[in-house]
Amino acid sequence: NPAIDGVASNIAAYKERSSAYTLQEEDRTLNCTANTFAVSLPDALAFENRIFAVKNTGAGVITLDTSDGVQLIDGNLTETINPGDCVTVQSTSSAWIIISRA
């Protein structure tokens, strides 16, 4: 049923983490619940047009970086996500851009 398939494809995968993590194919929203650690974005080319949201509900500071350490996030190697903040990024196929910060 295409309608069911269409709805299913819009369901966002949610995960919680409290230690270093690299975003995966099935991820869409990552809630960082505790501690200070790094969240790594995967290769922008392999994840072309992909959108990820990273929310920090913990007390620590989250460092968003790229798994290869070369691709940029809005022109920077890292992005800081303070407690209470959420950053949404999208792949341009060669880098990541911030499309929302709350």
C-alpha positions in Angstrom: 0.0 0.0 0.0 1.7 3.3 -1.1 -0.1 5.4 1.5 1.2 3.1 4.3 4.7 3.1 2.7 4.6 6.9 2.5 3.8 7.3 6.1 6.3 4.7 7.2 9.1 6.5 5.3 8.3 9.7 7.2 8.7 8.1 10.6 11.9 9.4 12.2 14.2 7.0 14.1 14.9 8.3 17.6 17.8 7.2 19.8 19.2 8.3 23.1 22.9 8.2 23.9 25.1 9.3 26.8 28.6 8.5 25.3 30.4 9.0 22.0 28.4 8.0 19.0 28.5 8.0 15.2 25.2 8.6 13.5 24.0 5.7 11.5 21.8 5.0 8.4 18.7 4.4 10.5 19.1 7.5 12.7 17.2 10.8 12.3 17.0 12.3 15.9 19.6 11.7 18.5 18.9 12.8 22.1 22.1 13.2 24.2 20.9 12.6 27.7 24.0 13.0 29.9 27.7 13.6 30.0 30.1 15.5 27.7 31.0 13.6 24.5 31.3 13.8 20.7 28.7 12.9 18.2 30.1 12.2 14.7 28.3 12.8 11.4 28.9 10.1 8.7 30.4 10.8 5.3 28.4 13.6 3.6 28.7 12.0 0.2 27.4 8.6 1.3 24.5 10.4 3.1 23.7 13.0 0.5 20.6 15.1 1.4 20.3 13.4 4.8 19.0 15.4 7.7 19.9 14.7 11.3 18.8 16.4 14.5 21.0 16.3 17.6 19.4 17.5 20.9 21.3 17.9 24.1 19.0 17.3 27.1 21.9 16.5 29.4 24.1 18.8 31.5 27.3 18.3 29.5 28.4 19.8 26.2 28.1 17.9 23.0 30.7 18.3 20.2 29.3 17.6 16.8 32.1 16.6 14.4 32.6 14.5 11.2 33.7 11.0 11.2 36.6 11.7 8.8 37.7 14.9 10.6 37.9 16.7 7.2 34.4 17.5 6.0 33.0 20.7 7.5 29.9 21.7 9.4 28.9 25.2 8.2 32.5 25.9 7.5 33.8 24.6 10.8 35.4 21.3 11.9 33.1 21.0 15.0 29.9 22.5 16.3 29.1 22.8 20.0 25.7 21.9 21.3 25.1 23.3 24.8 22.6 21.9 27.3 19.0 22.5 26.0 20.1 23.2 22.4 19.2 21.3 19.3 21.1 21.4 16.0 19.7 20.1 12.8 22.1 19.5 9.9 21.8 18.4 6.3 24.3 16.9 3.9 25.2 18.8 0.8 27.2 15.7 -0.4 30.5 17.4 0.2 29.9 18.9 3.7 27.2 19.4 6.3 25.2 22.6 6.8 23.2 23.7 9.8 19.6 24.2 8.8 18.2 24.9 12.2 19.5 25.7 15.7 17.1 26.0 18.7 
